[in-house]
Amino acid sequence: MFSLSEQKHSRSTDQEQAQLNKSILDSSFEAIVVANDDGKIIKVNDSMLSIFGYESSEHVEGQDLSILVGGREGHAENHSSSMKKFWERGGQSTILGETRNLVAKHLDGTEFPCRIGIRKVRDSNLLVGFIHNISHERWLEREQHGNQSILDSSFEAIVVADDEGKISKVNAAMLEIFGYDRSDDVVGQNLSMLVGGQEGYAENHSTYMKKFWERGGQSTILVRATVCSKVTLFC
């Protein structure tokens, strides 16, 4: 038998541990959702509330996971049956331990792209979902695609390089003029691979680049490159 003081201490320790666990969950930048084998949400963290637009966990906990599911018509409605089949297979699925891109649904009904990873809690019938909103990543992808389309509309070869002389971006005209099939064959390589001229010039190109940046990125080459060559160089 535990004494009254020992019981109080045990309860206090349990409460402290529960509060610590909640603080750890709430410190995550990703939305965390814990659900049982009926597909009912039993715990969420602060990031989940923020990302999905809920004010309190009380508005989510006890609800079916399908309230968070977006995507094609019928997908949310069929979520419960999918969960049932998952547990009938003994809680085994290729979705566990892997991340995949899906569509989630905000409280206001709008949908957004997300990356979700799911793990099964050991020795339980609980699943934990880790959800990352990738809307900004998708926006950047669209921006980059748009920028690349602008570059590819140029008749001149365009090469973008960093301060170490490594090529980071090229356009379609560059590939055609220099005879490459894909940008992957060029990106990451040193600019010297494109340099011809007198013997040793290509080999010393990295040294020239280093001196260029040591001078604060100032050189007459910035004028001559566009006048004397059909390659427009940004570095």
Buried (B, 14 or more C-beta within 10 A) or exposed (E): EEEEEEEEEEEEEEEEEEEEEBEEBBEEEBBBBBBBBEBBBBBBBBBBBEBBEBEEBEBBBEBBBBBBBBBEEEBBEEBBEBBEEBBEEEBEBEBEEEEEEBBBBBBEEEEBBBBBBBBBEEEEEBBBBBBBBBEEEEEEEEEEEEEBEEBBEEEBBBBBBEEEBBBEBBBBBBBEBBEBEEBEBBBEBBBBEBEEEEEEEBEEBBEBBEEBBEEEEEBEEEEEBEEEEEBBBEB
